[in-house]
Amino acid sequence: MHEPPFQPRARGALRQHLPIRERLRLARLASRKMLSLGSALLCALPLLYLLSEVLCAQP
């Protein structure tokens, strides 16, 4: 009947019990995801800049 207290670091605690190989795989996936997100942002920034220039240049 008594609920355990909410643990915000439950995901980190779960990750501690994983084997090294699994932890490395998760880290690699996360870094790949961040890399693709960063490259997408870098590609989108000039396009957004050009779009704002075109929209602001219209009379």
C-alpha positions in Angstrom: 0.0 0.0 0.0 3.0 2.3 0.6 4.2 3.8 -2.7 8.0 4.1 -3.1 9.2 7.7 -3.5 9.7 9.0 -7.0 13.2 8.7 -8.2 14.2 11.2 -10.9 17.5 9.4 -11.5 15.9 6.0 -12.1 17.2 5.9 -15.6 20.8 6.5 -14.5 20.4 3.9 -11.8 19.2 1.4 -14.3 22.1 2.2 -16.6 24.6 1.5 -13.7 23.5 -2.2 -13.7 24.0 -2.7 -17.4 27.1 -4.5 -18.7 29.9 -2.4 -20.1 29.1 -3.4 -23.7 25.5 -2.4 -23.4 26.5 0.9 -21.8 28.9 1.6 -24.7 26.2 0.8 -27.2 23.8 3.2 -25.6 26.4 5.9 -25.4 27.2 5.4 -29.1 23.5 5.6 -30.0 23.1 8.8 -28.0 26.2 10.5 -29.5 25.0 9.5 -33.0 21.6 11.0 -32.3 23.2 14.2 -31.1 25.5 14.4 -34.1 22.6 14.0 -36.5 20.6 16.6 -34.6 23.5 19.0 -34.7 24.1 18.6 -38.4 20.4 19.1 -39.1 20.5 22.3 -37.1 23.6 23.5 -39.0 22.0 22.8 -42.3 18.7 24.5 -41.3 20.3 27.7 -40.0 21.4 29.2 -43.4 18.1 28.2 -44.9 16.2 29.9 -42.1 18.4 33.0 -42.5 17.8 33.1 -46.3 14.0 32.6 -45.7 13.9 35.5 -43.2 15.9 37.7 -45.6 13.5 37.0 -48.4 10.4 37.5 -46.3 11.8 40.8 -44.8 12.9 42.1 -48.2 9.3 42.0 -49.7 7.6 45.4 -49.7 
